[in-house]
Amino acid sequence: MNMLSINIRGLGVDKKAAWIKEIKFKEKVSFLAFQETNRSDISDDVIARFWGNSVWAKEVVDPVGRRNPLYLGPRVKGCMEEVNILTVYAPQSSVGKRALWSRILSEKSGRNGLWIVLGDFNDVRYAKERKNSRVKPRCARDFNGFIHDVDLCDLNLKGSKFTFMLDGVNGKKFSKIDRVMLRHLRNKIKEWRDGLRNKEVAQEEMAKSELEELEEAMEDRDLLEEEGWICLECKKKLLEMENHKAKDLRQRSRVRWASDGDDNSKFFHGFIKKRKATNTIPGLLING
């Protein structure tokens, strides 16, 4: 099932209808999610301009307050699992966003099955998702925390890096504020990751055990040629695993710095104190 989510900014422009209908037929879209229509009395004639003459059904949420998520589910034709679809248009204020994240978390906690959350979140996760505009670290941290708590996986988007453009004083501002997130996929990724980690732990323990046995044997006798080869392979495997762990930790630190690095937080001040301690020169000795 292909889905299309778009911040339409009003339904009254004919060019928009023709453009979206073209995308719908080209990509074989079977689900359309509109945000910021500014209307609740949307007639069937208006929808037909975007969808065409094929059979369709619609659901509309009142735009008052501009932060009401629209929930659909749990049955989708052709899918044996329960499917919960939530389309979102988030508010601009930090307080409003946090309230919306809590509301979605509460909505999801009582429902099982596949979850798809898509729409205009009016927020970014990392600094690289904005250009010529400032990222609010606390908002990014709240947004990332929401994604983690709801157990969602942020799907990669094809095409442009940004989904929103605005003319500013210092040029055009770009942001990636539209997303599609799928819970079932994240669960599968976690299962794959956990299985891979368990396999790596087992391999590491086996290599350490073999190496310890060979080192004990070296104390009493010379190793055979085959044993020497096994010893070298075990050391090589353990070194590779340590390098992989170091790269993983370095990547995690970069991700955390992207969201927390510029904030007035314990993480930021701890990083600064560590750098000061590393660069401190306690004294100089010159000619005795």
Secondary structure, 3 states (H helix, E strand, C coil): CEEEEEECCCCCCHHHHHHHHHHHHHCCEEEEEEECCCCCCCCHHHHHHHHCCCCCCCCCCCCCCCCCCEEECCCCCCCCCCEEEEEEECCCCHHHHHHHHHHHHHHHHCCCCEEEEEEECCCCCCHHHEECCCCCHHHHHHHHHHHHHCCCCECCCCCCCCCEEEEECCEEEEECCEEEEEHHHHHHHHHHHHHHHHHHHHHHHHHHHHHHHHHHHHCCCCCCHHHHHHHHHHHHHHHHHHHHHHHHHHHHHHHHHHHHCCCCCHHHHHHHHHHHHHHCCCCCCCCC
